[in-house]
Amino acid sequence: MKVFNTLTGKKEEFSPHDQAVTMYVCGITAYDESHIGHAMSYIIFDVVRRYLEFKGHDVKHVQNFTDVDDKIIERAERLGVPPGELAQKYVDRYFANMDSLNIERADVYPRATQEIPKVIEIVEGLVACGHAYESEGSVYFRVRSFPDYGKLSHRKLSDMISQASTYEGKKEYPMDFALWKASKPGEPFWESPWGKGRPGWHMECSAMALKYLGETIDIHGGGQDLIFPHHENEIAQSEAFTGKAPYARYWLHNGLLQLDHEKMSKSIGNLVNVDEVIGRFSSDAVRLFVLGSHYRNPLTYSEEALEASERGVERLRSTLTHKTETDGDAGRLSPAPFEQRFVEAMDDDFNTAQGIAVLFELAKEINRNAELGADVDEAQQTLRRLAGVLGLNLEEQKQLATDAGAFIELLISTREDLRRNKQWQLADKIRSELESLGVTLEDTPRGTRWKYRS
């Protein structure tokens, strides 16, 4: 089995420390709804985990939540709610979104605000050995103290310095980055040897990975937009603190989702939220859309592509539900060659696109042999099992009755009346009761929309 390692820039034989594989994946900053770009990344690493388990590995999967950050603080202040309350809202929404996409939950979801002691321990250690320094209540990492800085992004410090336009606070050097940030008036803070403050964004991931997975982890994953500076800084501070390299053996980075050939991001504002997609397409269709391209390639979002994926899912699904009378003279379809080809595809840097092509070839052979009266039961079971490695459940989708839809619209109208009359508790009760029945409400400037998940 080979994987492409961003650190070395080439495919390498995958050789974890032992049978148990440790995997850290960067999570969301919880200040807004999860969009389909998030879903792309987490579907990909869900499949990485599923395939490793399929190959017989135990996987310890850790994924963080950034629950204190400039963006969270700014959004909370604008909305007049505590930052922790805002973050919790979007953590809950994240879980609902990812559950709807059949993404298996990580073993541990640490949060920045819960890991302050580990953060302070690491920052103190870096200061003590000269890799970091305090300035005006903040602590910065000395990048020039780490000779390997730039090895992940394959950049030279001399080239980076020419692109650094501003200093943050009183730094010794433009490329130095914050490990601990002094708090401003009104911001959340924690006591530290340097005064009131909070973790730097890069530092929280090092603290969590070192605490829950050890000084060297097997796989570190995330989007390509995190290679620099986030993951580059993570390596520097982690290896400088532990004195051990590598911090991670294999760095896996997924390509970015595009809309009209631009990266989908909150800063640009060209977002398609997960709710919008899963309300119209099945989770299997979304996964097939994402996995139909190699994970390191960029992917362009379009509803036409999702519609095509939905049709593809239906072809696979109908293959499993197709029942015929077998004729003993017609023989039995052996799925072994197809499974072997599926494994060969996935062993080649998780080539899900080729793996999916094998599934469709198997489905075609199942249908052809079934028409001839051959025994296809084992082949159908293999198709379902291999589809499961990709997180496809291929179950029939339940439909919501039309009269139930009219009743939901009535409840939404009632909820709007309650909200106008500031009867928030009763309005929230309607929302929560509908959610318990699988109906999710989304309040938009154009009114409330609802979606049903089977």
C-alpha positions in Angstrom: 0.0 0.0 0.0 1.4 3.4 -1.0 0.4 6.9 0.0 1.5 10.3 -1.3 3.4 12.1 1.4 3.3 15.9 1.1 6.5 16.0 3.2 8.6 14.1 0.7 6.6 15.0 -2.4 6.3 11.4 -3.5 4.4 8.1 -3.0 5.8 6.0 -0.2 5.1 2.5 1.1 2.7 2.9 4.0 4.4 1.5 7.1 2.8 2.6 10.4 4.6 2.3 13.7 2.5 -0.8 14.5 -0.8 -2.4 13.6 -2.6 0.4 15.4 -2.6 3.5 13.2 -2.7 7.0 14.7 -4.4 9.7 12.6 -5.0 13.4 13.4 -7.2 15.5 11.1 -7.7 19.2 11.5 -11.2 20.1 12.4 -13.4 23.2 11.9 -13.3 26.6 13.5 -16.8 26.6 15.0 -18.2 30.0 14.0 -20.4 29.3 11.0 -22.3 26.5 9.2 -20.2 23.6 7.7 -20.1 23.9 3.9 -19.6 21.3 1.3 -15.9 21.9 1.2 -15.7 20.8 4.8 -17.7 17.7 3.8 -15.3 16.9 1.0 -12.3 16.8 3.4 -14.1 14.8 6.1 -15.6 12.3 3.6 -12.0 11.7 2.3 -10.5 11.1 5.7 -13.5 9.0 6.7 -12.6 6.7 3.7 -9.0 6.7 4.7 -10.0 5.4 8.1 -12.5 2.9 6.7 -10.0 1.5 4.3 -7.3 1.1 6.9 -9.7 -0.8 9.1 -10.7 -2.9 6.1 -7.0 -3.8 5.8 -7.0 -5.0 9.4 -5.6 -1.9 11.2 -6.9 -0.5 14.3 -7.2 3.3 13.9 -7.1 5.9 16.6 -8.6 9.0 15.0 -8.5 12.4 16.6 -10.0 15.5 15.2 -10.1 18.9 16.9 -12.6 21.7 17.2 -11.2 25.3 17.4 -13.7 26.8 19.8 -11.9 30.1 20.7 -10.6 32.2 17.8 -10.7 35.8 16.5 -13.6 34.8 14.1 -15.6 33.2 16.8 -15.1 36.2 19.1 -16.0 38.7 16.4 -19.1 36.8 15.3 -20.3 36.3 18.9 -19.9 40.0 19.7 -21.8 40.9 16.7 -24.7 38.6 17.6 -24.6 39.5 21.3 -24.0 35.9 22.5 -21.1 34.4 24.5 -18.3 33.0 22.3 -18.6 29.5 23.9 -22.4 29.4 23.2 -21.8 30.3 19.6 -19.1 27.7 19.2 -21.2 25.0 20.8 -24.0 25.8 18.3 -21.8 25.2 15.3 -20.2 22.1 16.9 -23.7 20.6 17.2 -24.5 21.6 13.7 -21.3 20.0 12.5 -22.1 16.7 14.1 -25.6 16.8 12.5 -24.2 17.5 9.1 -21.5 14.9 9.2 -23.8 12.2 10.6 -26.2 12.9 7.7 -23.3 12.1 5.3 -22.5 8.8 7.1 -19.1 10.0 8.3 -17.9 7.9 11.2 -17.1 9.9 14.3 -13.5 10.3 15.5 -12.4 8.6 18.7 -11.7 11.9 20.4 -12.8 15.5 19.6 -10.6 17.7 21.8 -11.4 21.4 21.9 -8.9 24.3 22.3 -10.6 25.6 25.5 -10.2 22.2 27.1 -6.5 21.8 26.4 -5.1 24.9 28.0 -2.8 23.1 30.5 -1.1 21.1 27.7 -0.8 24.3 25.6 0.9 26.1 28.5 3.2 23.1 29.1 4.4 23.1 25.5 4.8 26.9 25.3 6.8 27.0 28.6 9.0 24.2 27.2 9.7 26.1 24.0 10.5 29.3 25.9 12.8 27.4 28.2 14.9 26.0 25.4 15.1 29.2 23.4 12.7 28.3 20.6 10.2 30.9 21.8 10.0 34.3 23.5 7.5 36.5 25.3 6.6 39.9 24.0 3.9 42.2 25.5 2.0 39.2 27.0 2.1 37.1 23.8 4.6 34.3 23.1 6.1 33.8 19.6 8.0 30.9 18.0 11.5 31.8 16.6 11.4 30.2 13.2 15.1 30.9 12.7 15.8 28.6 15.6 14.3 25.6 13.6 16.6 24.9 10.6 14.0 22.6 8.9 11.3 25.3 8.8 9.7 25.1 5.4 10.3 21.4 4.8 6.6 20.6 4.4 5.7 23.4 2.0 9.0 23.1 0.3 9.8 26.8 0.8 12.9 28.7 1.8 12.7 31.1 4.6 14.5 33.7 2.5 11.6 33.5 0.0 9.0 33.7 2.7 10.4 36.8 4.3 9.9 38.8 1.1 6.2 38.0 1.2 5.7 38.9 4.9 4.1 42.4 4.8 3.3 43.0 8.5 4.5 42.3 11.9 2.1 40.9 14.5 2.8 42.8 17.8 6.4 43.1 18.7 8.0 40.1 16.9 11.7 39.7 16.5 11.3 38.5 13.0 8.4 38.8 10.5 7.9 35.0 10.1 7.7 34.3 13.8 4.2 33.1 14.8 2.1 33.3 17.9 2.0 30.3 20.3 0.1 32.3 23.0 -1.9 35.4 22.3 -2.4 38.1 24.9 -6.1 38.8 25.3 -7.7 42.1 24.5 -10.3 43.8 26.7 -13.6 41.8 26.7 -12.1 38.7 25.1 -12.1 35.2 26.7 -8.9 34.5 28.5 -7.0 32.0 30.6 -4.3 32.7 33.1 -0.7 31.9 32.1 2.9 32.7 33.1 2.7 35.5 30.5 -0.6 37.0 31.7 -4.1 36.6 30.5 -4.4 35.1 27.0 -5.4 32.2 24.8 -3.8 29.6 22.6 -2.5 30.4 19.1 -4.3 28.6 16.4 -1.3 26.5 15.4 -0.4 25.5 18.9 -3.8 24.0 19.8 -3.3 21.2 17.2 0.2 20.3 18.5 -1.1 20.2 22.1 -4.0 17.8 21.1 -2.0 15.6 18.8 0.9 15.2 21.4 -1.5 14.6 24.2 -3.8 12.0 22.6 -1.6 10.4 20.0 2.0 10.7 21.2 5.2 12.4 20.0 5.1 10.8 16.5 1.8 10.1 14.7 1.3 8.1 11.6 -1.1 10.2 9.5 -1.8 13.9 9.7 -4.5 15.1 7.4 -6.2 18.2 6.2 -6.9 20.4 3.2 -4.1 21.7 0.9 -4.8 25.2 2.2 -3.5 24.2 5.6 0.0 23.1 4.4 1.3 26.6 5.0 1.4 28.2 7.4 -0.7 25.9 9.7 0.9 22.5 9.3 4.4 24.0 8.7 4.1 25.8 12.0 2.8 22.6 13.7 5.8 20.7 12.6 8.2 23.3 13.8 6.8 23.8 17.3 6.1 20.1 17.9 9.6 18.8 16.8 11.3 21.7 18.6 9.4 20.8 21.8 9.9 17.0 21.7 13.3 17.0 20.1 12.0 14.1 17.9 11.3 13.9 14.2 9.2 13.3 12.3 6.2 14.7 14.1 4.0 12.9 11.6 5.2 10.1 9.3 2.7 10.8 6.4 1.1 14.1 5.6 -2.0 13.6 3.5 -3.7 16.7 2.0 -6.9 16.8 0.0 -7.5 19.1 -3.0 -9.9 22.0 -2.6 -13.5 22.3 -3.7 -14.2 25.0 -6.2 -17.2 26.9 -7.3 -16.9 28.4 -10.7 -13.2 27.6 -10.6 -12.6 29.6 -7.4 -11.8 28.0 -4.1 -14.9 27.7 -1.9 -14.3 29.6 1.3 -16.0 31.8 3.9 -13.7 34.7 3.1 -14.8 34.8 -0.5 -18.4 34.1 0.4 -19.0 31.5 -2.4 -20.3 28.8 0.0 -22.8 26.0 -0.4 -23.7 24.7 3.0 -24.0 21.0 3.7 -27.7 21.5 4.7 -28.5 22.8 1.2 -26.9 19.8 -0.5 -28.1 17.0 1.8 -31.7 18.4 1.6 -31.7 17.7 -2.1 -29.3 14.8 -2.6 -28.7 11.5 -0.8 -25.6 11.1 1.3 -24.5 8.4 -1.1 -24.7 10.8 -4.0 -22.6 13.4 -2.2 -20.0 10.8 -1.3 -19.9 9.4 -4.9 -19.5 12.9 -6.2 -16.5 13.6 -3.8 -14.9 10.2 -4.2 -15.3 10.1 -8.0 -12.1 12.2 -8.3 -8.7 11.5 -6.7 -8.5 13.1 -3.3 -5.5 15.2 -4.1 -7.2 16.8 -7.1 -9.3 20.0 -7.0 -13.0 19.3 -7.4 -15.6 21.6 -9.0 -19.0 21.7 -7.4 -22.1 21.6 -9.6 -25.6 20.3 -9.2 -25.3 18.6 -12.6 -22.5 16.5 -11.2 -24.5 15.6 -8.1 -27.5 14.6 -10.2 -25.3 12.3 -12.2 -23.9 10.8 -8.9 -27.5 10.3 -7.7 -28.3 8.3 -10.9 -25.1 6.3 -10.4 -26.1 5.5 -6.8 -29.4 4.3 -8.0 -27.7 1.9 -10.5 -25.7 0.4 -7.7 -28.7 0.3 -5.4 -30.9 -1.4 -7.9 -28.2 -4.1 -8.5 -28.5 -5.1 -4.8 -32.3 -5.1 -4.8 -32.6 -7.0 -8.1 -33.8 -10.6 -7.3 -34.0 -13.4 -9.9 -34.5 -17.1 -9.9 -31.1 -18.9 -10.2 -30.5 -21.7 -12.6 -28.0 -24.3 -11.3 -26.6 -24.8 -14.8 -25.8 -21.1 -15.2 -23.1 -21.2 -12.6 -22.0 -18.6 -10.0 -20.4 -15.2 -10.5 -17.2 -15.0 -8.6 -16.5 -11.5 -7.2 -12.9 -12.2 -6.2 -11.2 -10.6 -9.3 -13.3 -7.5 -8.7 -12.3 -7.3 -5.0 -8.7 -7.7 -5.9 -8.9 -4.8 -8.4 -10.7 -2.7 -5.9 -7.9 -3.3 -3.3 -5.2 -2.6 -5.9 -6.9 0.8 -6.7 -7.2 1.7 -3.0 -3.7 0.6 -2.2 -2.5 3.1 -4.8 -2.8 6.2 -2.6 -6.6 5.7 -1.9 -7.6 5.9 -5.6 -11.3 6.0 -4.9 -12.1 7.0 -8.5 -10.7 3.7 -9.8 -12.3 1.8 -6.9 -15.7 3.2 -7.9 -15.1 2.2 -11.5 -14.5 -1.4 -10.3 -17.8 -1.3 -8.3 -19.8 -0.3 -11.4 -18.1 -3.0 -13.5 -19.1 -5.5 -10.8 -22.6 -4.2 -10.7 -22.8 -4.6 -14.5 -21.6 -8.2 -14.3 -24.1 -8.9 -11.5 -27.0 -7.7 -13.6 -25.8 -9.6 -16.7 -25.3 -12.8 -14.8 -28.6 -12.5 -13.0 -30.4 -12.3 -16.3 -28.8 -15.5 -17.3 -29.9 -17.2 -14.0 -26.5 -17.4 -12.4 -26.0 -17.3 -8.6 -25.0 -13.6 -7.8 -25.7 -13.6 -4.1 -22.0 -13.6 -3.1 -21.2 -11.0 -5.7 -24.0 -8.8 -4.3 -22.7 -9.2 -0.8 -19.2 -8.2 -2.0 -20.5 -5.1 -3.8 -22.3 -4.0 -0.6 -19.2 -4.7 1.5 -16.8 -2.8 -0.8 -19.3 0.1 -1.2 -19.3 0.2 2.6 -15.5 0.8 2.6 -16.4 4.0 0.7 -19.1 4.8 3.2 -22.0 4.1 0.8 -24.9 2.4 2.5 -27.0 1.9 -0.8 -30.2 1.8 1.2 -33.5 2.7 -0.3 -34.3 6.3 0.4 -37.5 7.0 2.4 -39.8 9.6 1.1 -41.8 12.1 3.2 -45.5 11.9 2.6 -47.0 14.9 0.8 -49.6 15.6 3.6 -46.8 15.5 6.2 -45.1 18.3 4.2 -48.2 20.5 4.4 -48.4 19.9 8.2 -44.7 20.9 8.5 -45.4 24.1 6.6 -48.2 24.9 9.1 -45.9 24.3 12.1 -43.3 26.6 10.5 -45.9 29.3 10.1 -47.0 28.9 13.7 -43.4 29.1 14.8 -42.9 32.3 12.9 -46.0 33.8 14.7 -44.5 32.7 18.1 -41.2 34.3 17.3 -42.8 37.6 16.2 -44.5 37.6 19.6 -41.2 36.8 21.3 -42.4 33.5 22.6 -39.0 32.0 22.1 -39.4 28.9 24.3 -42.5 27.6 22.4 -40.8 28.4 19.0 -37.7 26.5 20.0 -39.9 23.6 21.1 -41.4 23.3 17.7 -38.0 23.3 16.1 -36.6 20.7 18.4 -39.6 18.4 18.0 -39.3 18.6 14.2 -35.6 17.8 14.4 -36.3 14.7 16.5 -38.5 13.6 13.6 -35.7 14.2 11.1 -36.9 17.6 9.9 -34.3 20.3 10.0 -35.2 24.0 9.8 -33.0 26.7 8.4 -33.8 30.3 9.0 -32.7 32.5 6.1 -33.3 36.1 5.1 -35.9 34.8 2.6 -37.8 32.8 5.3 -37.5 29.4 6.9 -36.7 26.4 4.8 -37.0 22.8 5.9 -35.3 19.5 4.9 -36.1 15.9 5.7 -33.5 13.3 6.4 -34.6 9.7 6.2 
